[in-house]
Amino acid sequence: MTEANPRTFKKTMLAIRIGKVTPARDAHLAEVPVPETRGGWIRIKVRGIGLNRSEQVLRLGEVERDYIAKPVIPGIECVGEVDDPGTADLKVGQRVCALMGGMGRSFDGSYAEYVLVPARHVFALPPAADDLPWETLAAIPETFFTAWGVALRMPAPRKGRHAPGARGHELARLCRDSDRPRPRVPHDCDGAP
């Protein structure tokens, strides 16, 4: 295990933690321990998170299921800086994104100042992202990786099939220069990047 980053490490952090059905108005910050790194995991200083319907589903009922680690910090994606790379080939301060893989369900998620994530779910952001603000970067991981998965793993979309929302725009952008049919984005078909 590597030594923690002395610039940002602290013993406690603020996080939203739930253990029962919790409407948004009842979700509050609490002081909890900063997660300790372990082999194969990376600690990230969270700089931005995406808000996803799955977190609402968790708060309003899924939290009662047996497979949810309770209490749990919600959040299935984040962007931030490596605080402790563990054994991964990343550097302290490197800009990364992380998503899924049980985040916010099987282990604590990103609604916190720090998150501990399996290394296989952490991706270094390219230098081109250095000039983007955290709030912009936070909107990318889940949207982009969902579109990427559809573009690469699913059968080609049928010509004229709709792909609404941010994921549809990303899918259209990913398919733009490929030989795969490009889905129509209903409200802005010609304006997709």
Phi, psi and omega in degrees: 000140180276166178284141180295154178290112184291340180292323188242349184290137172214167186277331179232164181212169174264140180204159169264127182229134180232154178221359179208175178306128187221102173300154183308320182295341181259001178275120184231154176289142177223155176273124181226163178294144171292133182295141178270139181289157176212167185306131178083004181239155181234133175266130182243135168279111185287128177247341179194150178228154170266148175257126186235151178302327181299331178287326174294317177301317177300307184298323188265008176172317184300333181303337180278352181288151183296330184282354179273128176286116185245146347293156183229146172270117180293175174117114184258001179203157176197165167234151180177201182240140178298124176262321176214112183283356184058233180261004182287158180273057177232161182250148173304132180090350180293139181280130184220167167234156179217148179200155170056209179067025182101357180301128179077007178226293180278336176212164185302143183258205194267001178282057186202168177288330178226150175222144178251121189229142174303137184305327183291350179252012180247132183233129177293136176280143181288158179305331179299339180274354184300329183269357180274139178290155182304320183295331175286314180299326182296337181277355189268312195308297185295318179299310183293313183292329175294312179298318179299315179298319178295315183295324186261330189252338183265161175301153181303138178297145177289146179304133179084358180287138182280144174225086188285162171077189183299321180295323177296319177297316179294319178298316178299319180294317180294326182276345187311310185259013180255180178271007179277145177299140181270126178290154176276136174261110194310311187270353183203053187302314182280345183267002179295139184298000000 
